[in-house]
Structures are given as structure tokens and as C-alpha cells.
Amino acid sequence: MLEAIRKVSPKARFYQASTAELFGSTGGAQRNETTAFYPKSPYAVAKLYAHWITVNYRQVYGMHANCGILFNHESPLRGEEFVTRKITAAAARIKKGLLDKVAVGNLDARRDWGYAKEYVEAMWLMLQQPKADDYILATGKTHTVREFIEAAFAAAGLKLKWKGKGLAEKGLDAKTGKTLVEVSKEFYRPAEVDLLVGDASKARTKLGWTPKTEFASLVALMVDAEFKRLEKKKVNL
């Protein structure tokens, strides 16, 4: 695509969707645009190539080619194959009596979760700048998968309490004691990155961008969207 732009429309502005997975395991500190990359999955390795080829075309050919290194960004449009949407969908279905329980992987993995709508606004801002560059987009705050589950079930009107450890840990309905969440080895990643948190200072300074939606509000709006989907399905039956 970059080569096609260079030959046909060299003044076009290009955005490359890079990912925080580029960093892999580089310690617990916030990652910024100068942090070294250490990808740990085939996906991250492929994304690293796309990132560097974009940087190369910008430097060699002077193209307006930007890289947005985005930390986890969520919305109700997220596919159910991703853990966040899997959790919000399950919380709504369990509340409605359409599902008994949900199985997840590593409860203690920490991620920097933001609202996708706001991240897309930042992408647009990158393309409005006089010069192309690379930008981290992140909230700078982390939460565990466990916290995401608790927030989702709370938004659905269900309070959880945890029992057990490791693969034997379960999330129980605080009122009934019924198991609503289980841990399964099936959903553990072979090369899990336990912690990812970003420093978006450059985006704040140069783009005037800052994330606005707090974690609990993000999870709640995703759960609310799940209830609306269920109501729509009910009406269409």
C-alpha cells in the first residue's frame, strides 16, 4: 500500500495501526515512543514489520506516514473472540438467564484499556498535523482481567466474590453462591504479556489529545450495549 501511495499519490496521508504488543515484556514501566520493542507473538512480529516499513517510507520518501501505537482500546463493536467483549456479553446473558457461566484465562493479566471512539479521534488528529510522526495512545492506567470482570458483572447488577486460587479460582454470585466465572487453561496465551501500560504524553502535547472515558464507564457502556442487543433480538423473534 505504501508503495502504491508513493507512486500514485505521494501527497496522500497514511495511518498505520501499530499495537502495544510490539513492546512485549519490557518491564513494568510505562512505554513511550522511545521504548525498545520486544514482540512475543507472531502477530506482534508482523505488526513490527508494518511499523518499521511505515517509518522507513516516511524517512526515505518524505511521505506523511504516521504510526499510532495503540494500547488496548475497547467499544461495544469489539468482536466476541476478544476477552473484553466475551466478558461483557456473558455478564448480560447471565443476568438475563441465558447463560450459566463464562470461562476465562489469566485473571491477573493487566492492560491499559481505553475507549476506541476516542482513539479514532486521535488517529484523525495525527493526519491533520503538518508533519507525520509516531504516537502512543493510552490512558496510563492499568486494570486486571479480574477487575474488568468485576466491573462488567457489577454493571449487569451482579456482585461477585472470588474463591480458590489458580485454575481452581471461581467467581461466585455473592448472593446465591452460584459459580458465574471459571478459569480455564484453554484460554491462557502461550506467550502472555502480563503487563502493558502506555505513556501518551507526546499525544497530549502535540495533538492536544487526552482520553476522557474512565475504566468503569467504559465497561458499563459495553454492558449496556449488550443488554440492548439482547432486547433487539427478543423483538425480532
N, C-alpha and C positions, 0 to 999 in steps of 0.2 A: 504494500500500500504506500509506504514512504517513497519507494522508487517511482511509482506511478504519479504521485503528487509532484515529485521533483521534476519529472519530465513534462507533465501536462499542465499543472497549476502550482508552480513553485511558491506563489504568494499565499496559498491556502494555509489555514491554521489547523494544526493536528493535535489531538489529545490522545495520549497513551495511558490506559488504565493499568497502572502498576499496582502492586499489593504489598502490604506489610509482611506477607510471608517471605519476601525477599530477605528479610533480616534473619530469619531463623532463630537459633539460640545465640544471642549476642549479649546475654546478661540481663539483669532486671531493670537497667536504666532506661529512660525514655529514649526512643530512637528519633534521630533527626536526619536532615538531608546529607550529613557528613558521616553517619554511622556506616561501618562496613557491612556488606551483605554476606550472608551465610545461609543460602537456601537449603532446606532439608527435605524437600519433596520434588518429584518430577514436575508438578505444577509450578512450584516456585522457581525451579531452574529454567523452565520455558519462559516464565514471566521475566526473569532476569535478562534473558536474551532480548526480549522485546523492549525492555527498559533501555539497555545499553545501545541497541541499534537506533532507538529514537534519539538518544543523546548524541550518538555519532552523526546522524544526519543533521542535527541542529548545529553541531560544531563544525562539520566539514562543509556543508552546503548552505549554512545560514538560514535554514528553514525554521518557521515558527512552530516547532515541535515540542510539546510540553509533556511531562510525566507527572501524573498525580499518584503519589504513593499513599494509597488509602488504607487506613485501618478499618476494622470491621464496621460496616455500615448496613443498617437494617431498615426494613419497612414491611408493611403488610403484603407487599408484592414478592417478598423473598420466597424462593421455592421450598417445598416441604422436605427436600433432601438435606437442607441445612438445619443444624440443631436448633437455632433460634425459632424458626418457623415451626419446626416439628413440636417444640415445647408449647408455643402459643396456641397452635391448633389443638394439641392434646388437652391443654387446660380447659379450653372452651368445650370440647367434646365430652370430657369427663364431667364437667359441671352440668351439661345437658343430658347426661346418662347415655351417651352414645359410644363411650369408650371406658374401659375399666381402669387401665393404667398405661404408662408410657415407659419405655426403656431408653436409657441414655448411656453415654460413655463416661469420660473423665469429668467428675463433678468439680474438680479443683482447678481446671484449666482457666486461666484468667485472660480476658480480652478487653480491648478498648472499643466499646460499642457506641456508635453514633447513628444519627438519623440520615438515611440515604438521601432524602429530599434536600437537606442542607448541604450534603457533599456534592450533589449535582450542581447546586448553585455555585459552589467553589470551582468546579470544573469550568463552568461558563466564565467565571471571573478570570481564570487563567488565560482563556482565549481572548480576553479583552485587553490584555497587557501589551505594551509596546514591544517587549522582548519576551521570548519564551524562556521557561525555566522548569525546575523540578520542585514540587511542593509536597510536604507531608500534610495529610488531612487526618485529624484525630481529635479526641476530646481531652486526652491527657489523663483520663481516669480509667481504672480497670475494675471489672467485676467478674466473679467466678460464674461458671455454668450453674452452680448451685444457687447463687443469688438471682440469676436470670429465672430459674425455675420458681423460686420463692416469689419473685415479683409477678410472674405470669399467673401463678395459681392464686395469689392474693387479688390480682385484678379480676380474676374469674370468680372471686368470692369464696375461695378455699384456702384455709390456713394449713400449712404443712409442719410436721415435726419429723426430725431425722432420727433413724435408729440403725445401729450397726456400723461397720467400717469396711472400706474397700469394696470389693464386688458384692459383699453381703449388705451393703448400706441400702436403705429404703427410705422413701419419703412417704410418710403416713398422713392421712387425713387427721388433723388434730382433734376433730370431734368424734369421728367414728372408729379411728384406728385402722381403717382400711388402707391397704397399700395402693398408692397412686403413682409412685415413681420407683423404678428399679434401675440398678446399674448392670450393664451387660458388657462383657469383654468384647463382644462383637463390634461395639461402637467405639472402641479405643483405636486411635490412629497409631500406625506402626512407628511414625517419627513425629510424635506430638511435640509442638512448641508450647510449653506450659504458660509462658507469659509474653504478651505483646502489648506495649503501650507506646504512644507516639507523642512527639513534641511538635505542635503546629504553630510555633512562634513565627516562623517565616510567613506562613499564610496569613496570620493575623496582621503582621506588619506590612507586608507588600500587597496583599489582596483586600485587607480590611475585613477578613472573614473570621467568624468565630462560631462554634457550634452552640446552639441555643436550647435544644431539647434534652432535658435531663434523662438519665437512665430509666427511672421508674415510669416517667411519662411516655417514653418510647415503647417500653414493654406493654404498658396499658393500652396505647393506641393500636398496637398489633393484636392484642387480645380482643379489643373492641371490634376490630375488623373481622376477626374470626367469628364472633357472635353474629355479625351482620351477614356473613357468608352463609352461616347455618340457617338463619331466618330466610334468606333468599332461596336456598334450596328447598326449604319447607313450603314456601309459597308456590314454587314452581312444580312441586309434586302433584 
